[in-house]
Amino acid sequence: MQRILNPLSEGWEALGIGRTKFLELVDQEEIPTVRIGRRRLVSTEALEEYAAKLAREQSAELPREQSTELVPGGDSE
């Protein structure tokens, strides 16, 4: 069975980022966590959703390729 809740250290390893940046994202509530007793855990789903959110945001920021096709009547000559 795949683990649903992970220690925070596995969260930053899974995302491939450093501890400081990961904890900053947690503090800013960009990545939600839960507490069980004294332990703070991050869900696999929260990590996947954060990665998907980054991918969506970055793909929306990419400039669309301009068409290199000639448009009829669009000559500037």
C-alpha positions in Angstrom: 0.0 0.0 0.0 1.3 3.5 -0.9 1.8 5.9 2.0 -0.8 8.6 2.2 0.9 10.9 4.8 4.6 11.5 4.7 7.1 13.1 7.0 8.0 16.7 5.8 11.5 15.5 4.9 10.0 13.2 2.3 8.0 16.1 1.0 11.0 18.2 0.1 12.8 15.2 -1.3 9.8 14.3 -3.5 9.6 17.8 -4.9 13.3 18.0 -5.3 13.6 21.3 -3.4 15.5 22.2 -0.2 14.3 22.1 3.3 14.2 25.9 3.8 12.1 26.5 0.6 9.7 23.6 1.5 9.1 24.9 5.0 8.6 28.4 3.6 5.9 27.0 1.3 4.3 25.2 4.2 4.3 28.4 6.4 2.7 30.3 3.5 0.1 27.6 3.3 1.0 26.8 -0.3 1.4 23.2 0.7 -1.1 22.0 3.3 0.0 19.8 6.2 -1.7 17.9 9.0 -0.7 17.2 12.6 -1.0 13.8 14.3 0.1 14.2 17.8 3.4 16.2 17.7 4.2 15.1 14.1 3.6 17.3 11.1 2.9 15.4 7.9 2.2 16.2 4.3 -0.1 14.2 2.1 1.0 12.6 -1.2 -2.0 14.3 -2.7 -0.9 17.8 -1.5 2.5 17.3 -3.1 1.0 16.1 -6.4 -1.5 19.1 -6.4 1.3 21.6 -5.7 3.5 20.2 -8.5 0.5 20.2 -10.9 -0.3 23.8 -9.9 3.3 24.9 -10.7 3.1 23.2 -14.1 -0.2 24.9 -14.9 1.1 28.3 -13.9 4.3 28.0 -15.8 2.6 26.7 -19.0 0.3 29.7 -18.8 3.3 32.0 -18.6 5.0 30.7 -21.7 4.7 32.9 -24.7 2.7 31.3 -27.5 4.8 30.6 -30.6 4.0 33.2 -33.2 2.9 31.7 -36.5 5.5 31.9 -39.3 3.0 31.2 -42.0 2.3 33.9 -44.5 -1.2 35.4 -44.1 -2.9 36.3 -47.4 -3.2 40.0 -47.8 -0.8 40.5 -44.9 2.2 41.5 -47.0 3.7 44.8 -46.0 5.2 45.4 -49.4 
